[in-house]
Amino acid sequence: MQRTESEAKTLTQEQKQHRSIIALAPHLVESLYAIGAGEQIIGTSAHADFPAAAKNILRVGNYARLQIEKILQLNPDVIIAWKTGNPADDLERLEKYKLKVVYSAPTQLADIASEIIMLGELTGRETAAAALASEYLSKLNNLKDIYSSKPTVKVFYEMWARPLRTVAKNALLQQQVELCGGNNPFANAVDDYPIIGLEQVLTSLPQVVIQPTPYSTNTPDSLNWQQWPHIPAVKNKFIFHPNPDKTHRLTTRMLDEVKIMCEQIDNARQFYFTQ
């Protein structure tokens, strides 16, 4: 990334604004549109669907495999890749072809603002990027101020149903739970997204269950929490269904949904702490 940024400084703002870009993750596409650089994207990966215009961008791969030949034919000025969301061997091949690859690798919620600044520098849209990043950090700090000193509520986050997987450690979804004042009983698991035994969850007696929208439907792959009415979250109807297209994507829109989730957890907090 340092090499690309150094080279970018030799370009004029107008030249940066006409760079052709392949953005290999939905959150990158969304952020580029948010700063006014959407029209520079000539290729992307599967599931990039926001804003609506993103659906028309040529697909050049998915999380499992990139279409190297198609990318080479497009000959982009810059490829922006997701460090943990794109196949590493394909990215290495692209670098061997001397294509400029910049990596997205946010590890903290605040890093989303830093990434937006980086995208602004790459595309000559520094002013728009700075304004968006500042607005995002303001919202993030506001949520911290509201919920950091409140009593914690025991929260289980159902990342996936079968096998049952949750969030932990440094996962950004775990950081969202902590931001809202949620106490995840599995926060210190070995992995960021550990597989958990159902019995472990039931005996932990969560006060809130976070079950993202796709998994709340009545399908063989979903969990029906109503089977366990002894769990406080079920007994008191504190099972919430955030939109994962917002909470799971590393964009400024994420905080809009996290704010709602924080308010829902706070409603549960008020219930439990006034009993």
C-alpha positions as CSV (number, residue, x, y, z in Angstrom):
1,M,0.0,0.0,0.0
2,Q,2.8,2.4,0.8
3,R,4.2,2.1,-2.8
4,T,0.8,2.9,-4.3
5,E,0.2,5.9,-2.1
6,S,3.7,7.2,-2.9
7,E,3.0,6.9,-6.6
8,A,-0.4,8.5,-6.1
9,K,1.1,11.6,-4.7
10,T,2.8,12.3,-8.1
11,L,-0.6,12.4,-9.8
12,T,-2.8,15.5,-10.1
13,Q,-6.2,15.5,-8.4
14,E,-7.8,15.3,-11.8
15,Q,-5.7,12.2,-12.8
16,K,-6.7,10.5,-9.5
17,Q,-10.3,11.2,-10.3
18,H,-10.0,9.3,-13.5
19,R,-8.2,6.3,-12.2
20,S,-9.9,3.0,-13.1
21,I,-10.5,0.9,-10.1
22,I,-11.4,-2.7,-9.3
23,A,-12.9,-2.9,-5.8
24,L,-13.0,-6.5,-4.5
25,A,-15.5,-6.2,-1.7
26,P,-19.0,-4.8,-1.2
27,H,-17.9,-2.4,1.5
28,L,-15.2,-0.9,-0.7
29,V,-17.7,-0.3,-3.5
30,E,-20.2,1.3,-1.1
31,S,-17.5,3.6,0.4
32,L,-16.2,4.6,-3.0
33,Y,-19.7,5.6,-4.1
34,A,-20.2,7.5,-0.8
35,I,-17.3,9.8,-1.6
36,G,-18.3,10.3,-5.2
37,A,-15.9,7.8,-6.8
38,G,-18.3,5.1,-7.8
39,E,-18.0,5.8,-11.6
40,Q,-14.3,4.9,-11.4
41,I,-15.1,1.3,-10.5
42,I,-14.8,-1.0,-13.6
43,G,-15.0,-4.3,-11.7
44,T,-16.0,-5.8,-8.4
45,S,-16.8,-9.0,-6.6
46,A,-20.1,-10.8,-5.9
47,H,-22.6,-9.3,-3.5
48,A,-21.7,-5.7,-4.2
49,D,-25.2,-4.4,-4.4
50,F,-25.3,-0.9,-2.7
51,P,-26.1,1.6,-3.9
52,A,-28.3,0.3,-6.7
53,A,-25.9,1.4,-9.4
54,A,-23.3,-1.1,-8.0
55,K,-25.4,-3.9,-9.3
56,N,-24.4,-3.0,-12.8
57,I,-20.6,-3.2,-12.2
58,L,-18.9,-6.1,-14.0
59,R,-18.2,-9.0,-11.6
60,V,-14.6,-10.4,-11.6
61,G,-14.8,-12.9,-8.8
62,N,-16.1,-13.8,-5.3
63,Y,-14.7,-14.5,-1.8
64,A,-13.3,-17.9,-3.0
65,R,-11.8,-17.1,-6.4
66,L,-10.9,-14.2,-8.6
67,Q,-11.1,-14.2,-12.4
68,I,-7.5,-13.3,-13.0
69,E,-7.7,-13.2,-16.8
70,K,-10.7,-10.9,-16.8
71,I,-8.9,-8.6,-14.4
72,L,-5.8,-8.5,-16.6
73,Q,-7.9,-7.6,-19.6
74,L,-9.5,-4.7,-17.7
75,N,-6.0,-3.5,-16.8
76,P,-7.1,-1.3,-13.9
77,D,-5.0,1.5,-12.5
78,V,-5.6,0.3,-9.0
79,I,-7.0,-2.8,-7.4
80,I,-8.4,-2.4,-3.9
81,A,-8.6,-5.8,-2.2
82,W,-9.9,-7.0,1.2
83,K,-7.1,-8.5,3.1
84,T,-9.2,-11.1,4.9
85,G,-12.0,-11.4,2.4
86,N,-10.2,-12.2,-0.9
87,P,-8.2,-15.3,-1.8
88,A,-4.6,-14.6,-0.9
89,D,-3.1,-16.7,-3.7
90,D,-5.0,-14.8,-6.3
91,L,-3.9,-11.5,-4.8
92,E,-0.3,-12.6,-4.9
93,R,-0.7,-13.5,-8.6
94,L,-2.1,-10.0,-9.4
95,E,0.9,-8.4,-7.6
96,K,3.2,-10.6,-9.7
97,Y,1.6,-9.2,-12.8
98,K,2.8,-5.8,-11.5
99,L,-0.8,-4.5,-10.9
100,K,-1.1,-2.0,-8.1
101,V,-2.9,-3.6,-5.2
102,V,-4.0,-1.6,-2.2
103,Y,-5.4,-3.5,0.8
104,S,-8.4,-2.8,3.0
105,A,-7.7,-4.3,6.4
106,P,-9.8,-2.6,9.2
107,T,-9.5,-4.2,12.6
108,Q,-11.2,-1.6,14.7
109,L,-14.4,0.3,14.3
110,A,-12.5,3.6,14.0
111,D,-10.4,2.1,11.2
112,I,-13.4,2.6,8.8
113,A,-12.8,6.3,9.0
114,S,-9.1,5.8,8.2
115,E,-10.0,3.7,5.3
116,I,-12.3,6.3,3.9
117,I,-9.5,8.9,4.1
118,M,-7.3,6.4,2.2
119,L,-9.9,6.0,-0.5
120,G,-10.2,9.7,-0.8
121,E,-6.5,10.1,-1.4
122,L,-6.5,7.4,-4.0
123,T,-9.3,8.9,-6.0
124,G,-8.7,12.6,-5.6
125,R,-11.7,13.1,-3.4
126,E,-10.0,14.1,-0.1
127,T,-12.5,16.7,0.9
128,A,-15.6,14.5,0.6
129,A,-13.7,11.6,2.3
130,A,-12.6,13.8,5.2
131,A,-16.2,15.1,5.8
132,L,-17.6,11.5,5.7
133,A,-14.9,10.2,8.0
134,S,-15.4,13.0,10.5
135,E,-19.2,12.4,10.5
136,Y,-18.6,8.7,11.1
137,L,-16.2,9.2,14.0
138,S,-18.6,11.7,15.6
139,K,-21.4,9.1,15.5
140,L,-19.1,6.4,16.8
141,N,-17.9,8.6,19.7
142,N,-21.4,9.6,20.5
143,L,-22.5,5.9,20.9
144,K,-19.4,5.3,23.1
145,D,-20.4,8.3,25.3
146,I,-24.0,7.1,25.7
147,Y,-23.4,3.4,26.5
148,S,-19.8,3.1,27.9
149,S,-20.8,3.7,31.5
150,K,-24.1,1.8,31.5
151,P,-24.5,-1.7,33.2
152,T,-23.8,-4.5,30.8
153,V,-26.3,-6.9,29.5
154,K,-25.5,-10.6,28.7
155,V,-25.7,-10.8,24.9
156,F,-25.4,-13.9,22.6
157,Y,-24.7,-13.1,18.9
158,E,-25.8,-15.8,16.5
159,M,-23.4,-15.3,13.6
160,W,-24.4,-18.6,12.0
161,A,-26.9,-21.3,13.0
162,R,-25.6,-24.6,11.7
163,P,-23.0,-25.1,12.9
164,L,-23.7,-22.6,15.7
165,R,-21.1,-19.8,15.4
166,T,-20.8,-16.6,17.4
167,V,-18.5,-13.6,17.6
168,A,-15.6,-13.1,20.0
169,K,-12.2,-11.5,20.7
170,N,-11.3,-8.9,18.0
171,A,-14.2,-9.4,15.6
172,L,-15.8,-6.1,14.5
173,L,-19.2,-7.6,15.4
174,Q,-17.9,-8.3,18.9
175,Q,-16.8,-4.6,19.0
176,Q,-20.3,-3.6,18.1
177,V,-21.7,-5.7,21.0
178,E,-19.2,-4.0,23.4
179,L,-20.0,-0.6,22.0
180,C,-23.7,-1.1,23.0
181,G,-22.8,-2.3,26.5
182,G,-23.3,-6.0,25.7
183,N,-21.4,-8.6,27.7
184,N,-20.7,-11.6,25.4
185,P,-20.1,-14.7,27.6
186,F,-17.9,-16.1,24.7
187,A,-15.9,-13.0,24.1
188,N,-12.6,-14.7,25.1
189,A,-13.0,-17.7,22.8
190,V,-9.9,-18.8,20.8
191,D,-11.1,-17.4,17.5
192,D,-12.9,-14.3,16.4
193,Y,-15.8,-16.4,15.0
194,P,-15.8,-19.6,17.1
195,I,-18.2,-22.6,16.8
196,I,-20.2,-22.9,20.1
197,G,-22.2,-25.9,21.4
198,L,-25.9,-25.1,21.8
199,E,-25.8,-26.4,25.3
200,Q,-23.1,-23.8,26.2
201,V,-25.4,-21.1,25.0
202,L,-28.5,-22.4,26.8
203,T,-26.6,-22.7,30.1
204,S,-25.2,-19.2,29.7
205,L,-28.8,-17.8,29.9
206,P,-28.4,-14.8,27.6
207,Q,-30.5,-11.8,28.4
208,V,-30.5,-10.7,24.7
209,V,-30.0,-12.7,21.5
210,I,-28.9,-11.0,18.3
211,Q,-30.0,-13.0,15.3
212,P,-29.4,-11.3,12.0
213,T,-32.3,-11.1,9.6
214,P,-31.5,-14.0,7.2
215,Y,-31.3,-16.4,10.1
216,S,-34.6,-15.4,11.7
217,T,-36.7,-17.0,9.0
218,N,-38.3,-20.4,9.4
219,T,-35.9,-22.6,7.5
220,P,-34.0,-25.8,8.3
221,D,-30.8,-23.8,8.7
222,S,-32.2,-21.4,11.2
223,L,-32.6,-21.6,15.0
224,N,-36.0,-21.2,16.6
225,W,-35.2,-19.8,19.9
226,Q,-38.8,-20.2,21.1
227,Q,-37.9,-23.8,21.8
228,W,-36.1,-22.7,24.9
229,P,-38.5,-20.4,26.8
230,H,-36.4,-20.6,30.0
231,I,-33.8,-18.3,28.4
232,P,-34.3,-14.7,29.6
233,A,-34.0,-13.4,26.1
234,V,-36.8,-15.6,24.9
235,K,-38.9,-15.3,28.0
236,N,-38.8,-11.5,27.8
237,K,-38.9,-11.2,24.0
238,F,-35.4,-9.7,23.6
239,I,-34.4,-11.3,20.4
240,F,-33.3,-8.7,17.9
241,H,-32.8,-9.1,14.1
242,P,-30.4,-6.4,12.7
243,N,-29.8,-6.1,9.0
244,P,-26.5,-7.8,8.2
245,D,-26.1,-5.8,5.0
246,K,-25.4,-2.9,7.3
247,T,-23.8,-4.4,10.4
248,H,-21.6,-6.9,8.6
249,R,-20.2,-4.3,6.1
250,L,-17.4,-2.1,7.0
251,T,-19.0,1.2,5.9
252,T,-20.4,4.3,7.5
253,R,-24.0,2.9,7.1
254,M,-23.0,0.2,9.7
255,L,-23.5,2.7,12.6
256,D,-27.1,3.5,11.5
257,E,-28.0,-0.2,12.3
258,V,-25.7,-0.4,15.3
259,K,-27.4,2.6,16.8
260,I,-30.7,0.7,16.5
261,M,-29.2,-2.4,18.1
262,C,-27.8,-0.3,20.9
263,E,-31.2,1.2,21.6
264,Q,-32.8,-2.3,21.6
265,I,-30.2,-3.6,24.0
266,D,-30.8,-0.5,26.2
267,N,-34.5,-1.4,26.3
268,A,-33.5,-4.8,27.6
269,R,-31.1,-3.2,30.1
270,Q,-33.9,-1.0,31.5
271,F,-36.2,-4.0,31.8
272,Y,-33.7,-6.1,33.7
273,F,-32.3,-3.4,35.9
274,T,-35.8,-2.2,37.1
275,Q,-37.0,-5.6,38.2
